[in-house]
């Protein structure tokens, strides 16, 4: 039985959704609107369409590919992998993406998940990221005291350590988080409320985030 909505073709139920769909659109637009209302530059809202357009074009192309597979009875082509579930979407080179990189990630990428341990016990990193706040992951001896405006979305800062510690730390007991984020030593990764990497640096210097803060956050 097809799960397509009335009046929709059968392939509609298997289609990927664009970032304006319910799975991506609300977080992507919502945090920007909240930031502007809190005093961030109005230009922040303009970036929604700029970021969404190329990704939407890609998703529509993937939908056409799925339709072609269905029309030619290639059911194996309807498999919903990471690309179909939008796990590989990226805003690399977008108006809000910095220029920072690690061995595995580039600013604008979707922040990957990994197991971790917090003061509340074993969790997934996505649990830590969930919410209307920015997240700063500090690896090695990189500082966690990033200057942040008092208005608008807050900043949750965590030091990534090997063993469980206090509430301001995330324990990477398996080493998978560090490997997934491509970090060998000191590094800072700033993550937006919608789960995408705003910028990253593999040094202790957080000054490079000054431009990102001005673009993403309200003035102090």
C-alpha positions as CSV (number, residue, x, y, z in Angstrom):
1,X,0.0,0.0,0.0
2,X,1.3,3.4,-0.9
3,X,1.7,6.0,1.8
4,X,1.5,8.9,-0.7
5,X,-1.0,11.6,0.1
6,X,-4.2,11.7,-1.9
7,X,-3.6,13.2,-5.3
8,X,0.2,12.5,-5.1
9,X,2.1,10.0,-7.3
10,X,3.3,6.8,-5.5
11,X,6.9,8.0,-5.6
12,X,6.0,11.0,-3.5
13,X,6.1,9.0,-0.3
14,X,9.7,8.0,-1.0
15,X,11.0,11.4,-2.0
16,X,13.7,13.3,-0.1
17,X,12.5,16.5,1.5
18,X,14.0,19.9,0.8
19,X,15.4,21.9,3.8
20,X,12.1,23.8,3.7
21,X,10.2,20.6,4.5
22,X,9.1,19.8,8.1
23,X,12.3,17.9,9.0
24,X,14.7,20.8,8.2
25,X,12.8,24.0,7.4
26,X,11.5,24.9,10.9
27,X,14.9,24.6,12.7
28,X,16.8,26.2,9.8
29,X,14.5,29.2,9.7
30,X,13.4,29.3,13.3
31,X,16.8,30.0,14.9
32,X,17.6,32.7,12.4
33,X,14.3,34.5,13.0
34,X,14.8,34.2,16.8
35,X,18.3,35.7,16.5
36,X,17.1,38.6,14.4
37,X,14.3,39.4,16.9
38,X,17.0,39.4,19.6
39,X,19.0,41.9,17.7
40,X,21.2,40.0,15.2
41,X,21.6,41.6,11.7
42,X,18.5,41.4,9.4
43,X,20.8,40.0,6.8
44,X,20.8,36.7,8.8
45,X,17.3,36.0,7.5
46,X,18.4,36.5,3.9
47,X,20.8,33.6,4.3
48,X,18.0,31.2,4.6
49,X,17.1,31.3,1.0
50,X,20.7,31.5,-0.1
51,X,21.6,28.4,1.8
52,X,18.4,26.5,0.9
53,X,18.4,27.1,-2.9
54,X,21.3,24.9,-4.0
55,X,20.4,22.2,-1.6
56,X,16.8,22.2,-2.7
57,X,17.9,21.9,-6.3
58,X,20.0,18.8,-5.4
59,X,17.1,17.3,-3.5
60,X,14.7,17.8,-6.4
61,X,17.2,16.2,-8.7
62,X,17.4,13.2,-6.4
63,X,13.6,13.1,-6.4
64,X,13.6,12.9,-10.2
65,X,16.1,10.1,-10.0
66,X,13.9,8.2,-7.6
67,X,11.0,8.6,-9.9
68,X,13.0,7.4,-12.9
69,X,13.9,4.2,-10.9
70,X,10.3,3.6,-10.0
71,X,9.0,4.2,-13.5
72,X,11.6,1.7,-14.8
73,X,10.7,-0.8,-12.0
74,X,14.2,-0.5,-10.4
75,X,13.0,-0.9,-6.9
76,X,16.5,-1.2,-5.6
77,X,17.0,2.4,-6.7
78,X,14.5,3.5,-4.1
79,X,16.8,2.6,-1.1
80,X,16.8,5.5,1.3
81,X,20.5,5.9,2.3
82,X,22.3,8.8,4.0
83,X,21.8,11.0,0.9
84,X,18.1,10.4,0.7
85,X,17.7,11.1,4.4
86,X,19.7,14.3,4.0
87,X,22.5,13.2,6.3
88,X,25.0,14.4,3.7
89,X,23.6,17.8,3.1
90,X,26.1,20.6,3.5
91,X,26.2,24.4,3.5
92,X,29.9,24.5,2.5
93,X,30.8,27.8,0.9
94,X,27.5,29.4,2.1
95,X,27.1,32.9,3.5
96,X,27.3,31.6,7.1
97,X,30.0,29.0,6.7
98,X,33.5,29.9,8.0
99,X,36.7,28.7,6.4
100,X,37.7,26.3,9.1
101,X,38.4,22.6,8.6
102,X,39.5,19.5,10.4
103,X,40.8,16.3,8.9
104,X,37.2,15.1,8.2
105,X,34.9,18.2,8.3
106,X,34.5,21.5,6.7
107,X,32.6,24.5,8.0
108,X,29.0,24.2,6.7
109,X,28.9,20.4,7.1
110,X,26.2,18.8,9.2
111,X,27.7,18.1,12.6
112,X,28.0,14.3,12.9
113,X,26.7,12.2,15.8
114,X,28.9,10.1,18.1
115,X,28.6,8.3,21.4
116,X,29.7,10.2,24.5
117,X,29.3,10.4,28.2
118,X,28.1,13.4,30.2
119,X,27.4,14.0,33.9
120,X,24.0,12.4,33.1
121,X,25.5,9.2,31.8
122,X,26.0,7.7,28.4
123,X,24.4,9.7,25.6
124,X,24.6,10.6,21.9
125,X,26.2,13.9,20.9
126,X,22.9,14.7,19.1
127,X,21.3,14.8,22.5
128,X,23.8,17.4,23.7
129,X,23.3,19.5,20.5
130,X,19.5,19.4,20.6
131,X,17.9,22.7,21.5
132,X,17.8,26.3,20.5
133,X,21.4,27.0,21.4
134,X,24.8,27.1,19.8
135,X,27.3,24.5,20.9
136,X,31.1,24.9,21.3
137,X,33.2,21.7,21.4
138,X,36.7,22.3,22.7
139,X,39.3,19.5,22.1
140,X,42.6,19.3,23.8
141,X,43.7,22.5,25.6
142,X,41.6,24.8,23.4
143,X,39.6,27.4,25.5
144,X,35.9,27.1,26.2
145,X,35.5,30.8,27.2
146,X,34.3,32.1,23.8
147,X,33.0,35.6,24.2
148,X,29.2,35.4,23.5
149,X,26.4,38.0,23.5
150,X,24.0,38.0,26.5
151,X,20.9,38.2,24.3
152,X,19.6,35.7,21.7
153,X,20.5,32.0,21.6
154,X,22.9,31.0,24.3
155,X,26.2,29.1,23.9
156,X,26.7,25.7,25.5
157,X,30.5,25.0,25.8
158,X,31.9,21.6,26.5
159,X,35.5,20.4,26.8
160,X,35.9,17.0,25.2
161,X,37.9,14.7,27.5
162,X,38.7,11.0,27.7
163,X,37.1,10.2,31.0
164,X,33.8,11.5,32.5
165,X,34.1,14.6,34.6
166,X,32.0,17.6,35.5
167,X,28.9,19.1,33.8
168,X,31.0,21.2,31.4
169,X,32.8,18.2,29.9
170,X,31.9,15.5,27.4
171,X,33.8,12.2,27.8
172,X,34.8,10.6,24.5
173,X,35.6,7.2,26.2
174,X,35.6,5.3,22.9
175,X,37.6,7.9,20.9
176,X,35.0,7.8,18.2
177,X,33.9,11.4,18.7
178,X,37.4,12.7,18.2
179,X,38.0,10.5,15.2
180,X,34.7,11.4,13.6
181,X,35.5,15.1,14.0
182,X,38.9,14.6,12.6
183,X,40.8,16.1,15.5
184,X,44.3,15.2,16.5
185,X,45.1,17.9,19.2
186,X,43.7,21.3,20.1
187,X,40.6,22.3,18.2
188,X,37.3,24.3,18.5
189,X,34.1,23.4,16.6
190,X,31.2,25.9,16.7
191,X,27.8,24.3,15.9
192,X,24.6,26.2,15.0
193,X,21.2,25.5,16.6
194,X,20.2,23.6,13.4
195,X,23.1,21.2,13.8
196,X,25.5,22.5,11.1
197,X,29.0,23.6,11.7
198,X,29.5,27.3,11.7
199,X,33.3,27.2,11.9
200,X,36.2,25.2,13.2
201,X,39.8,25.8,14.1
202,X,42.6,23.3,14.9
203,X,44.4,25.8,17.1
204,X,43.8,27.3,20.5
205,X,43.0,30.7,18.9
206,X,39.3,31.5,19.1
207,X,39.7,34.9,17.6
208,X,38.8,33.5,14.2
209,X,35.3,33.0,15.4
210,X,34.8,36.8,15.8
211,X,33.3,37.1,12.3
212,X,31.0,34.1,12.8
213,X,29.7,35.6,16.1
214,X,29.0,39.0,14.4
215,X,27.0,37.2,11.6
216,X,25.2,34.7,13.8
217,X,24.5,36.4,17.1
218,X,23.0,39.6,18.4
219,X,25.4,42.3,19.6
220,X,26.3,42.3,23.3
